[in-house]
């Protein structure tokens, strides 16, 4: 019994030494908790009906290469006449090819490439392999091809993927042929950075305040009469997209349910998407704001951006 205190004392000393040694070691990294209200997306959800049948007029890749591809692929290739912009990071001007009726979306960055442009376009794309036929930076996955031409990032996306055996997909050879044709055509059909509609100017000031600079990119146009406004820089985009007679708001079905917003009947705020969506009569309006690196997009910021245009939507 006399040695018990001594044993306890030695154990305490040894324990203290162990703690001291452990304190000298590098601590295991603990990932930071995600910030509330920081979007995790790189492009807003695509509005219904955006497939090139209606949208922005002007030069675009798909109409420029459809005839050539019909000859090279020896199958019918057509293109929808119009284009649209996804308001993403990078913001892409998009158009649609139909290869034997199978849709293929071609996207060209609306501003010169950013250093991480291809990486962002490959986010969630699956297994990535180099594609030397299109240059040292080109990559191919089961869902898309990305490459650089004329200092623009380009993405080729068949609806059913590449070599996936789906009826709406393409084999690798056809997908690469389309990409090669697009690579040659892009320098000849680049769009001007600014395409504006006077109505969108109502929200120009709060949009530019959010992105923190004068907009380098503007994409304003109408789809079936409904207005789209996009402001962009290399690091941020803001968009207001109006849709007529949309029977439902798909975002309302998310689980967990989105937060209610005090605008519209109904209105929802989705901080992970950087999005505010609401219904006013026959209109559904989506307001989105994205940045890189991601930063919080508050409900107040989104309502401030759209507020100057509310009289238009209330008509």
C-alpha positions as CSV (number, residue, x, y, z in Angstrom):
1,X,0.0,0.0,0.0
2,X,3.0,2.3,0.7
3,X,4.1,2.2,-3.0
4,X,0.6,3.1,-4.4
5,X,1.1,6.9,-4.2
6,X,4.5,6.5,-5.9
7,X,2.9,4.5,-8.8
8,X,0.2,7.1,-9.2
9,X,2.8,9.9,-9.2
10,X,4.9,8.1,-11.9
11,X,1.8,7.5,-14.0
12,X,0.9,11.2,-13.9
13,X,4.4,12.2,-14.8
14,X,4.5,9.8,-17.8
15,X,1.0,10.9,-18.9
16,X,2.1,14.5,-18.8
17,X,5.2,13.7,-20.9
18,X,3.0,11.9,-23.4
19,X,0.7,14.9,-23.7
20,X,3.7,17.2,-24.1
21,X,5.1,15.0,-26.9
22,X,1.7,15.0,-28.6
23,X,1.4,18.7,-28.4
24,X,4.7,19.1,-30.3
25,X,3.3,17.1,-33.2
26,X,1.3,18.6,-36.1
27,X,-2.3,18.6,-35.3
28,X,-4.6,16.7,-37.7
29,X,-6.3,19.0,-40.1
30,X,-10.0,19.6,-39.5
31,X,-12.0,20.7,-42.5
32,X,-13.7,24.0,-41.8
33,X,-17.4,24.0,-41.4
34,X,-19.2,25.2,-44.5
35,X,-20.4,28.8,-44.4
36,X,-24.1,29.3,-44.4
37,X,-25.4,30.9,-47.6
38,X,-22.3,30.1,-49.7
39,X,-23.3,28.7,-53.1
40,X,-21.9,25.3,-54.2
41,X,-22.7,25.6,-57.9
42,X,-20.9,27.1,-60.9
43,X,-24.0,27.9,-63.0
44,X,-27.6,28.7,-62.3
45,X,-30.2,26.0,-63.1
46,X,-31.2,26.1,-66.8
47,X,-34.5,27.8,-67.4
48,X,-37.1,25.7,-69.1
49,X,-37.2,25.9,-72.9
50,X,-33.6,26.9,-73.4
51,X,-32.5,24.7,-76.3
52,X,-31.7,27.2,-79.0
53,X,-35.2,27.4,-80.6
54,X,-35.4,30.9,-79.1
55,X,-32.9,33.2,-77.5
56,X,-30.1,35.5,-78.5
57,X,-29.6,36.2,-82.2
58,X,-26.3,36.6,-83.8
59,X,-23.3,34.5,-84.7
60,X,-22.9,31.1,-83.0
61,X,-20.8,28.0,-83.5
62,X,-23.6,25.4,-84.1
63,X,-25.1,27.1,-87.2
64,X,-21.5,27.6,-88.5
65,X,-20.6,23.9,-88.4
66,X,-23.8,22.0,-89.0
67,X,-23.4,21.7,-92.8
68,X,-19.7,20.7,-92.5
69,X,-20.5,18.0,-89.9
70,X,-23.3,16.6,-92.1
71,X,-20.6,15.8,-94.7
72,X,-17.9,14.7,-92.2
73,X,-20.2,12.4,-90.2
74,X,-22.3,11.3,-93.2
75,X,-25.5,11.7,-91.0
76,X,-27.9,14.6,-90.8
77,X,-26.7,17.4,-88.6
78,X,-28.8,20.5,-88.0
79,X,-28.6,23.4,-85.5
80,X,-31.2,25.6,-83.7
81,X,-30.9,29.2,-84.8
82,X,-30.5,30.9,-81.5
83,X,-28.2,30.8,-78.5
84,X,-28.3,31.6,-74.8
85,X,-25.9,32.2,-71.9
86,X,-25.8,30.1,-68.7
87,X,-24.6,32.9,-66.4
88,X,-22.1,30.5,-64.9
89,X,-18.4,30.8,-63.9
90,X,-17.1,30.8,-66.6
91,X,-20.2,32.2,-68.3
92,X,-20.9,30.1,-71.5
93,X,-22.6,31.1,-74.7
94,X,-24.5,28.0,-75.6
95,X,-26.1,26.6,-78.7
96,X,-27.6,23.2,-79.8
97,X,-26.7,20.8,-82.5
98,X,-28.9,17.9,-83.5
99,X,-26.9,14.9,-84.7
100,X,-29.5,12.5,-86.2
101,X,-31.9,14.2,-83.8
102,X,-29.6,13.7,-80.8
103,X,-29.0,17.0,-79.0
104,X,-25.4,18.2,-78.4
105,X,-24.8,21.4,-76.5
106,X,-21.8,23.5,-77.5
107,X,-20.6,26.1,-75.0
108,X,-18.0,28.8,-75.5
109,X,-16.8,31.1,-72.7
110,X,-18.2,34.6,-73.2
111,X,-15.0,36.1,-71.8
112,X,-11.4,35.1,-72.5
113,X,-10.4,32.0,-70.5
114,X,-9.6,32.1,-66.8
115,X,-6.7,30.0,-65.4
116,X,-9.1,27.5,-63.9
117,X,-11.7,27.6,-66.6
118,X,-11.3,24.0,-67.8
119,X,-11.2,22.7,-64.2
120,X,-14.5,24.3,-63.4
121,X,-16.1,23.0,-66.6
122,X,-15.0,19.5,-65.6
123,X,-16.5,19.7,-62.1
124,X,-18.5,16.5,-61.5
125,X,-17.7,15.2,-65.0
126,X,-16.4,11.7,-64.0
127,X,-13.2,10.1,-65.1
128,X,-11.0,12.6,-67.0
129,X,-8.5,11.6,-69.8
130,X,-6.3,13.8,-72.0
131,X,-7.4,14.4,-75.6
132,X,-4.3,15.3,-77.5
133,X,-6.2,15.7,-80.8
134,X,-7.5,19.0,-79.5
135,X,-4.4,20.4,-77.8
136,X,-2.3,19.9,-74.7
137,X,-5.0,21.1,-72.3
138,X,-7.9,19.2,-73.8
139,X,-9.8,16.6,-71.7
140,X,-12.5,14.1,-72.4
141,X,-14.9,12.3,-69.9
142,X,-17.9,10.1,-70.3
143,X,-20.1,13.3,-70.4
144,X,-18.1,16.0,-72.1
145,X,-15.1,17.3,-74.0
146,X,-13.4,20.6,-72.9
147,X,-10.5,22.4,-74.7
148,X,-9.1,25.9,-75.4
149,X,-9.2,27.7,-78.7
150,X,-8.9,31.4,-79.5
151,X,-8.2,32.0,-75.8
152,X,-11.8,30.7,-75.0
153,X,-12.8,27.7,-73.1
154,X,-15.1,25.3,-75.0
155,X,-17.3,22.5,-73.8
156,X,-19.0,19.8,-75.9
157,X,-21.9,18.0,-74.1
158,X,-23.9,15.3,-75.9
159,X,-27.2,14.7,-74.0
160,X,-26.6,11.0,-73.6
161,X,-22.9,11.2,-72.9
162,X,-19.9,9.8,-74.8
163,X,-19.6,6.0,-75.4
164,X,-22.3,5.3,-72.8
165,X,-24.5,3.2,-75.1
166,X,-27.5,5.5,-74.7
167,X,-29.8,6.3,-77.6
168,X,-29.2,10.1,-77.2
169,X,-25.5,9.7,-76.8
170,X,-22.5,9.8,-79.2
171,X,-19.5,7.5,-79.7
172,X,-16.1,9.0,-79.1
173,X,-15.2,9.5,-82.8
174,X,-18.3,11.6,-83.5
175,X,-17.9,13.7,-80.3
176,X,-14.2,14.4,-81.2
177,X,-15.2,15.3,-84.8
178,X,-17.7,17.8,-83.5
179,X,-15.1,19.3,-81.1
180,X,-12.6,19.6,-84.0
181,X,-15.1,21.5,-86.1
182,X,-16.0,23.8,-83.2
183,X,-12.3,24.5,-82.6
184,X,-11.9,25.7,-86.1
185,X,-15.1,27.8,-86.1
186,X,-15.0,29.5,-82.7
187,X,-12.4,32.2,-83.7
188,X,-14.7,33.2,-86.7
189,X,-17.9,33.6,-84.7
190,X,-16.9,35.1,-81.3
191,X,-19.6,37.3,-79.9
192,X,-19.1,40.8,-78.6
193,X,-18.8,40.9,-74.8
194,X,-21.7,43.3,-74.4
195,X,-25.2,42.6,-75.6
196,X,-27.7,44.8,-73.7
197,X,-31.4,45.4,-73.3
198,X,-32.6,48.8,-72.0
199,X,-35.0,47.1,-69.5
200,X,-32.1,45.4,-67.8
201,X,-30.4,48.7,-67.1
202,X,-32.9,49.2,-64.3
203,X,-30.9,46.8,-62.2
204,X,-27.5,47.6,-63.5
205,X,-26.3,49.6,-60.5
206,X,-27.1,47.0,-57.8
207,X,-25.8,44.2,-60.0
208,X,-22.5,45.9,-60.5
209,X,-22.4,46.7,-56.8
210,X,-22.6,43.0,-56.0
211,X,-20.0,41.9,-58.5
212,X,-17.8,44.8,-57.3
213,X,-16.8,46.2,-60.7
214,X,-18.2,47.4,-64.0
215,X,-19.6,44.4,-65.8
216,X,-17.2,43.1,-68.5
217,X,-19.9,40.8,-69.8
218,X,-23.5,41.6,-70.6
219,X,-26.0,39.1,-72.0
220,X,-29.5,40.5,-72.3
221,X,-32.1,38.9,-74.6
222,X,-35.6,37.6,-74.7
223,X,-36.8,34.0,-74.9
224,X,-40.4,33.7,-76.1
225,X,-40.9,37.3,-74.9
226,X,-39.5,36.6,-71.4
227,X,-36.5,38.7,-70.4
228,X,-33.0,37.5,-69.4
229,X,-30.4,39.9,-68.0
230,X,-26.8,38.8,-67.2
231,X,-23.9,40.8,-65.8
232,X,-20.5,39.3,-65.4
233,X,-16.8,39.6,-64.7
234,X,-14.1,36.9,-64.5
235,X,-15.0,36.4,-60.8
236,X,-18.8,36.9,-60.5
237,X,-22.0,36.8,-62.4
238,X,-25.5,38.0,-61.7
239,X,-28.6,37.0,-63.6
240,X,-32.3,37.8,-63.7
241,X,-34.3,35.3,-65.8
242,X,-38.0,35.7,-66.4
243,X,-40.3,32.8,-67.6
244,X,-43.9,33.0,-68.7
245,X,-46.6,30.4,-67.9
246,X,-44.3,28.0,-66.1
247,X,-46.8,25.6,-64.4
248,X,-44.6,24.8,-61.3
249,X,-41.5,25.9,-59.5
250,X,-39.2,22.8,-59.5
251,X,-37.1,24.3,-56.6
252,X,-40.1,24.0,-54.3
253,X,-39.8,20.2,-54.4
254,X,-36.2,20.1,-53.0
255,X,-35.6,18.1,-49.9
256,X,-35.1,19.6,-47.4
257,X,-37.6,22.2,-48.5
258,X,-36.2,25.6,-49.5
259,X,-36.5,28.6,-47.3
260,X,-39.6,30.8,-47.9
261,X,-38.8,34.3,-49.3
262,X,-41.0,37.4,-48.5
263,X,-41.4,38.1,-52.2
264,X,-43.8,36.6,-54.7
265,X,-46.6,34.1,-54.3
266,X,-44.8,31.8,-53.5
267,X,-41.1,32.8,-53.2
268,X,-38.1,30.7,-52.2
269,X,-34.5,31.4,-51.3
270,X,-31.8,28.7,-52.0
271,X,-28.5,29.9,-50.5
272,X,-26.6,26.8,-51.8
273,X,-27.6,27.8,-55.3
274,X,-27.2,31.6,-54.8
275,X,-30.8,31.8,-56.0
276,X,-34.1,33.6,-55.3
277,X,-37.1,32.3,-57.3
278,X,-40.6,33.6,-57.0
279,X,-43.9,33.7,-58.9
280,X,-45.8,36.9,-59.8
281,X,-49.0,36.1,-61.8
282,X,-48.0,34.3,-65.0
283,X,-44.3,35.1,-64.4
284,X,-41.7,33.0,-62.6
285,X,-38.5,35.1,-61.9
286,X,-35.1,33.7,-60.9
287,X,-32.4,35.9,-59.5
288,X,-28.9,34.3,-59.1
289,X,-25.5,35.5,-58.0
290,X,-22.3,33.5,-58.1
291,X,-18.7,34.3,-57.3
292,X,-15.3,32.6,-57.4
293,X,-14.0,32.0,-54.8
294,X,-17.5,31.4,-53.4
295,X,-18.9,34.0,-51.0
296,X,-22.2,34.4,-49.2
297,X,-25.1,35.4,-51.3
298,X,-27.7,36.8,-48.9
299,X,-31.4,37.0,-49.5
300,X,-31.1,40.8,-49.0
301,X,-28.5,41.0,-51.8
302,X,-30.7,39.2,-54.3
303,X,-33.8,41.2,-53.5
304,X,-31.8,44.4,-53.8
305,X,-30.7,43.4,-57.3
306,X,-34.2,42.6,-58.5
307,X,-36.1,45.3,-56.7
308,X,-35.7,48.0,-59.4
309,X,-37.3,45.7,-62.0
310,X,-40.3,44.7,-59.8
311,X,-42.7,47.2,-61.4
312,X,-42.0,45.5,-64.7
313,X,-42.8,42.1,-63.3
314,X,-45.9,43.4,-61.5
315,X,-47.5,44.6,-64.8
